[in-house]
Amino acid sequence: MPIEKDPEVARRTEGYSRLAEFMGGTNDFAIFKRFGALSAEDLLYRQAELLDLNRQLNGIRAANRASGHPDRQAYEYDWDALHGSTLPGAEHGNNDEQWKLMLKVRSCIKEYCKS
């Protein structure tokens, strides 16, 4: 038995386009796989990546606190100091490693939340 009873539609479509034509004609036959296990696995990997980034960030924060450099010691509570570490005129001894890692964290969290 053909998927589509309309001979004109059957004549002009084949394969996926024919199936899509059939599924698009009614909501009763639109069936799509959700990939639940694969999606869950992807989320678990994203969590693991974020945990690793958090571990790295904690290490950088500790190093900045112990650095003795006033700007680096302020990064945890002074956004201007942290962001300023990336600017061309940053004072000698600044380190932009924390800011760059935070930008990576921001990107990963954004993707994680969309998932």
N, C-alpha and C positions, 0 to 999 in steps of 0.2 A: 504494500500500500504506500503510495507516495506521501511525502510529508505535507506538501501543499496541494490542495484540491484544484486551485485555480490553474488551468493549463498555461495561461500567459505568464504567471509568476514562475511556475515550474520550468518553463522554456527559457526564461532569461536569467535564471539563477542556478548555481550549482554549489556543492560543498558548503563551506562556512556561510557564504552569502545566502544560500537557500535556507539553511538552518536559522540564520539570523532573521530572515524574512518571516519565517514561521513563528519564531519566538517573539518577534516584535509585533505580531498581529494580535496577541493576547497576553495578558499577564499570567495566565494559568500555566504556560509552558516555558517561561523564562527560568532556567535552572543553571546556576553557576556554582562551581566548586569554590569553597571559601579558603582552602588551604590553611585550616586552623592550626595544625601541628607545625607546619612550616612557618607560619606567622609567629607562633609562640617561640619557636627556636630562634627566629630572628630577634625577637624582643629580648630573649635571654642573652644573646650575644651582645646586643646593644647595652644591656645592663652591665655585663662584664666589662665592656669597654669603658663605660662611665665610671665604674668602680676603680678601674686601673688609672683613669685620668684623675680621679679624686685622690688616689694614693700619691700620684706624682705631684699634684698640686699641694698636698700637705707637706711633702718633702721640700718643695721649693719655698713654701711659706716659712718653714722652720729655718731653712738656710738664709732667707732674707732677714728673719728676726735676729739671727745670730751674726749677721754680716758686720754689724757695727756702723753701717752706712745709714744716715738718718732717713734718706728717701726710701731705701729698701725696707727699713723697719716700719715705715708708715704705710706700705702698700696694702696691708690688711684692712686698714680703716680709712684710707685717704685715696679716693678714686683718682683725684687729680695727680697725685704722686705716682700711682700705678700707671695711669694712662700716659703721663709725661715721660715714663721710662722708655717709651717707643719713639719719642720725638727726636729729630736730628740734633737739637741743641741740648739734649739731656746732660745733666752734670756727670762728670766722670765718676764711675763706680756704680751708676744705675744699671739695672739688669732687666731687660724686657721679657725674660723667660716666663714669668708668672702671667703677664698680660697675654702673651701669645698662647699659652696653655689655656687660659680662661676663655679666649676666643674659640679655641677648639672645643672646649667643654660646652660653650654656648651653642655651637653648631650641632654637636652630638645630642644635646638635650632637645633641641628643636626637632631634629629628626625622630628621636625617641618618642616625643609627645605626639607627633603626627601619626606614628605607628599605632 
